């Protein structure tokens, strides 16, 4: 039985058959929609967002296969059940290649049709729900629509997925959405932040350890791979994983077997891998901080998550969403943004993306009574940059980076830029540490990163505090 919320679009020009199916679907609890021709079908598809389509392939105003192509260009995830006759059964193969869910040969039993429709509804509802939730959380613009199309394409497969996007852009949100509409959705989704785990503990976190494997191992520990068995393992900021651990990860992905640290018993694991990075992994390969073979093993499918400044059409929508959420949280009734405040939101470059926008709006709602103005947003406060000579804030626009002489022919433009970005990162770390007298925790706070990330980056750039900073610690 249908729940009344599932819409079944019946596209059939045979009036008697179409009305018979319409009445039957209505009696079974579905919301039935009727289209006697291709034009009406496309109109209802856009206006009513059906859950399933029953499509007859013998329309007179448009060939059924051509209509199928147009429908899939509008909603590639819509389950379509093709109705045809024996004399046209040779077209089913072509229709299946275009993505029809199933087919019925006329005449058919209504009960067979109902069972097929129910299966199609069940297969599509989680996708529709997740797509709606993603749009609600990430935005309503075209860029998010394309993102949803990409993740919907890959979700049902067991492909490993690489997510590329800036910090705060929603990588874990997208990874979780892929899991929820995949065939592994009833099994665990296990996230791991590779940048937050000390190098000497990463393998214990991923693979587990046996009691007594090392000094503090007072009991056996189950690793993340075992926790995610049957489901999805999400490795966030995988570019921060130590090079040696990358080799062990590659071996696990190839063999589908892990060994706990300190153990020799093989443990079979079945996980779907999704990894994320705020760096271009191909450039990290060129700089020899990421393994090429591991990248090829993981990169079955990649999705680039656009930054907030690349989808300005979502900024106002998200600002009002966060305003409503914070009103509920604080029990306030802030109702609106002033126009200058909205202009500031749209003009800002949002280096911290949606995460930063949310924090900005929460703070503004806390400070405002009825209307959020520019003073509540405080968008023009400069971000401090440490000057190594004086320790004072400087404007990055007035600071020139020195680029080493380029060796032409050996590297591509992309590789040259990546290497120089990493050199700049190293110099910023050195300047900040000199300013803090080698205090890594204070430097991490100034740079707005956690201590473990600071430690990882120092290792990555081979920065020795005593030697390079010439400070006593």
N, C-alpha and C positions, 0 to 999 in steps of 0.2 A: 504493500500500500504506500502511496505517496504521502508527503507531509504537508502538501499545499504550497510549500515554498519552492518546489522543483518545477520549473517550466519546461514543458515538452513542446517544441515547435514542429508541427506537422506540415511538410511541404509536399503537396499532392494536388494535381489538378482534376483527379477523378472525384467528383463531388460526393458521390455516395460513399466511396471508400474513406475519403477524408473525414466526412462527418461521422461515420461509424467509429473510426479510430479516436476522433475528438471526444465523442460521448463516452467511449470506453475508458479513456485516460482520465476524464473528469470524474467518472464513477469510482475509479481506483484511487482518487485523492490527489491527482496531479493538477497543476494549472496548465490547461491545454491552450495552445495558440495555433491558429490555422492560417496558412499562406497558400493560395491557389496558383501562385506563379513565382518566378525568380525575384522580380522586383520587390514583391511584398515580403518574401523571405529575407532579403537583405535588409529591408527596412526594420522588420521585427528583430532581426539579429542585433542590430545596433541599438534599438530602443529598449528591448526587453531582456537582453542577456540570458537566453535560454540555457537550461542545464544540459539538455540533450536535443538533438535534431533527428527527426525521422524524414529522410529525403528520398523522394521518388526520382529515379533517374530518367524519366520519360516526359519531362516538361516540354511544352511546345515553344515557349519564349526563350529558352536557353538550354543548351545541352547540359545534362546532369553533371558530367565531369568538369565542364567549364565552371558551372556554379560551385561545385565542390572546391575548386581552386580559389575562387573568390572568397568563399566562406573561410577557408583556412588562412587566407591572407589577413582576414579581420580578426579571427579568433582561432589560432592554431591548436588550442587545447580542447575545443568543443568536441565532445563525442558525437559522431555522426553515424547513424544506422541507415545504410542504403537499402532502399526497397527496389527490387528489379524483377524481371521475368526471365524464364529459362532461355529465351531467345537472345537475351543480352548478357548472359552470365559471363561471357568472355571479357566483359568490361570490369568485372570485379577485381581482377588482378591489378589493373591500373588504379582503380579506386583505393585499394588497400595501400598501394605505394604512396598515395596522396594523404593517407592517414585516417581513413574511415575506421570507426571502432569495430563495426561488424556489419553483416548484411542479412536481409530476409528475401527469400524467393517467393513471389506471389503465385498462388494464394498461400497464406500462412495462418497458423493458429494464433489467436489473440493472446493466449497464455504464453506462448513462446516469445511473442513480441514483448509482453509485459516483463518477463524474466530478463530479457536482454536490456530493456530500458532501465530496470532496477539496478542491474550490474553497472550500466553506463553512468547512472546518477551517482552510485556509490564511488565509482572511480574518479569522478570529476569534482564532487563536493569538497574534499579536502584541498584540492588545488585552488578552487574558487575562493574558499575561506582564507587560505594562506595568502593568495594574491591580494585579497581585500585588506587583510591585516598589514601586509607589507606597504601597500599604498597609503594606508592610514598612518603608519609609523614613519615612512620615509618621504612621502610626497606624492603629488598628483600629476607631476609633469611628464613630458615625453621620455626623458632620460630614465626615469624609474620604470616607465612602461617597457622600454627596451630591456632594462635589467631583468624585469620579471619574465619577459619572453625568453631570455637567455637561461635563467635558472630553471624555468619550466621545461625547456628543451632537454636539459641534462639530468633533471632530478630522478627520472624513472630508471636511468641507467645505473651501472656501477662504476662509471668513469670517476677517476680521481679529478678533483677540481682545484685549480689555483685561483684564488681571489686576490686581486691587486687593488689597493686603494689606500688613501692617506689615513692617518690616525684619526679616529672619530667619525669615519665615513659610513660605518655600519657593516663591517665585514662579518662579525659574528652573527649579526641579525640575518644576513643573507645565507650564511652557512646553515643556521638553524632552520631557515625556511626550506632550503634544499632537502634537508633531512626529513622535515615534517611531511613533505609531499612525495617522498621516495618510498620504495617498497620496504625499506628498513625502518619506517617510522615507528613501529611498535617496539623497537629495540633502542638502546641508549644512544643519546647524543652526548659525547664527552669532549668538552673544550679544554685545551691546554695552552697557556701563554708561555711560549718558549723564551720570551725575553724576561720572564719573572722567576725563572728557575736557575739557581747557580749551576755553573758548568759541571761541578762534581756530583750533582744530584739528578741531572737530566735523564740519565739512563735508568736510574732507580724509579723516577716518576713514570717513564714510558713503559718499562719492562717489568717493574717490580723488583723485589729482592728477597733473598732467603734470610732467615734469622742467622745472625752472626756474620753476614757478608762483609760488614765493616763495623767499626767501633760502636756506632750508635744504633745499629740494626738489632734491636732487642726482640723483634718479632718479625714474622713473615709479612711482606707487603704486596698487595695486588697492584700491578701497574695499570696505566691508562689503556693499553692495548687490550688487556683482559677485560677491563670494565666496559669497553666499547664493543665487545664481541657480538657480532650479528648486527651492529648498528654503525654509527658514524664517529670517527675520531677527527676532531678539528684542531689542527696545530696552527695557532695564531703566531704571527711574527716569526715564521720559520727561518727567516734569514739570520736570526740571532742564535740559531742552534750551532753549537761548536762543530767545527769541520770533522773531527773524529767521530762524533755522534751521528753525523749525517751518513757516514759509511755504514754504521750499524743499522740505522733506519732503513737504508736502501736494501740491506740484506733481509730484513724482516719483510719488507714489501714484496721482495722477490720470492722468498721461501714460504711466507705466511706462517712462520714459526718464530716464537720468541723464547729466550732463555732468561729467567730472572737473574739479576746480579747475584753472583755467588752460587748459582745453581747449574746443574747440567741436564735437567729434565726438559725435553722439548715440549712446548705448549702451542698447539695450533690456534691461530687467531683468524677470524674472518671479519674484517672491518672495511668500510668505505672511507677513503681518505679525502678530506678537504683541508687545504692549507691556505694561509693568508700571509701577505707581506705588504708593508708600506714602502718597500724598495722594489725597483725593477730587478727581478731575479736574474735575467739574462745579463744585466750589467754587473751584478754581483759575481756571476760566473767569470766575466771578463777580468774582474779584480781578484779572482781566485779566493773568494770568501764563501762561495757556494758551489757544491759539486754539480757538474754538468750532467752526469749520469742520473743523479737523484732528480734533477729538474725534469729531465725527459721522462722519468718514471712517473712523476706526479702530474705532469702537464698534459693529461688527456684532453682537458677542456679548461679554458681560462675565461674569467669574467672580470672586467674592469669596473670597479664601483666609482662613479663620478664624484668628484668633490662637490661641496655645497656651492662654491663659487661658480662651478660649471653648470649649475641648475638653479639659477636665481629665481626661477618661477616657483620653486618650492619654499623659499625663505619665509614669505608672509604666511603661507598655510601652516608651516611648522611653528612659527612664532605664536600664532593664535592657538594652535594645539597645545603648546607648552604653557601658554597663559591659562587655558582652561584647566589643565592638569595641576598647575600650581595653585590656582584658586581652590580646587578641591582639597589639595594637600594642606593648605594653610587656613582654609575656611574664610577666604577673602572673596571680594566681588569686584576685582579690577576688570573693567569692561572693554577697554580699547587702548590702541596706540595712537599717539598724535602723528600727523603726517610727517613732520620732521624726524620723528623717531623711526617710522617705517623707512624713510629715505636713508637714514643711517644704517639700518639693518641691511638694506639692499646694496649700499655702497661698500660695506665692509668686506674684506677678503676671506674671513673665516678660516684661518690656518688650522683651527681645531675642529672644523666641520660641524656636524649636527650636535656632537657632544658639547662643543663650546657654545653653540646657539642656545641649547637647553639651559646651560648654566647661567648664561647672560639673562635669559628671560626669567628664570626662577629668582635671580637676585633682584631684577627690576620689579617683579610682582611683590616681593617682600617689602620693597621700599615704597611702592606706589600706594595710593589710596583708591583712586578711581580711574585715572588716565596715566598710561606710561609715556613719559616724555624723554627727551634726549638726556636729561640729567640722571634719570633712573638707569638708562642703558650704559652711560659712561663709556661710549664706544671709542673715544679718542685718546684714552690713556695710553701712553707709549709703552711698548714691551721692552724691558731693560735688556741691553746687551753689554757685556762686561768688556771694558777697555783694559788691556793688560798693563798699561803704564800707570793709570790713575785709579782703576777700579770703579770708575763712574760709568753712568749710562751713556751710550752713544747712539746716534741714529744710523741704522744699517745702510741707509741711502748714501751716507757720507763716508762709508768704509769700503775701500776697494780691495778685492781679493787678488792676490798675486797668483797668476797662472804660470806654472813652469813651462819652459820651452817645449813645444810639441815636436814629437818625432813622427814626421809625416810618413804615411805608407804602412806603418806597422799596426795602427789602431784606427777604428772607425770613429766618426764624430761622436756617436753615442758612447763609445768606450772611453774616449778622451774626456767627455763631460762627466761621466760617472767617476772616473779616477780623480778628477779635480774636485768634485763634490765631496768625495771621501777625504781628500786632503783638507778641505775647508772644515769638515766635521772634526777632524783631528785637531786642527788649529783652534777651533772654538773650545773643545774640551781642554786643551792645554791652557788657553787664556783663562778659562773659568777656574781651573784648578790652581793656577798661579794666584789668582785673586783670592781664593779661599785658603791659601797656604797648604794646599794638598788635602784639604778636608773633602773627601769624596761625597759624604752625605750632604754637606752644605752645597756643593757644586750640583748635585742631583736636584736639590730643591730649587736652586736658581734657574736651572735649565728645564724645570718642570718635567723631569723623568724620575722613575723610581730608582732606588739604589742598585737593584739587581741589573737594570738596564745599563746604568753607569758602569758597573763592574764589567759587563759583557763588552761594552764599547771600548773600555780601556784594554781589555784582552785583544779585541779585534784589531786595534791600532797599535798594539804592542807598546803601550805607554807605560814606562816605568817612572813612578813618582820621584824616587830618589835621584835617578839619573837625569831625567829630562826636565823636571821642574826645579831641581836643585833646592829642595826644601827639606826640612827635617820633619818627619812624621812619626 
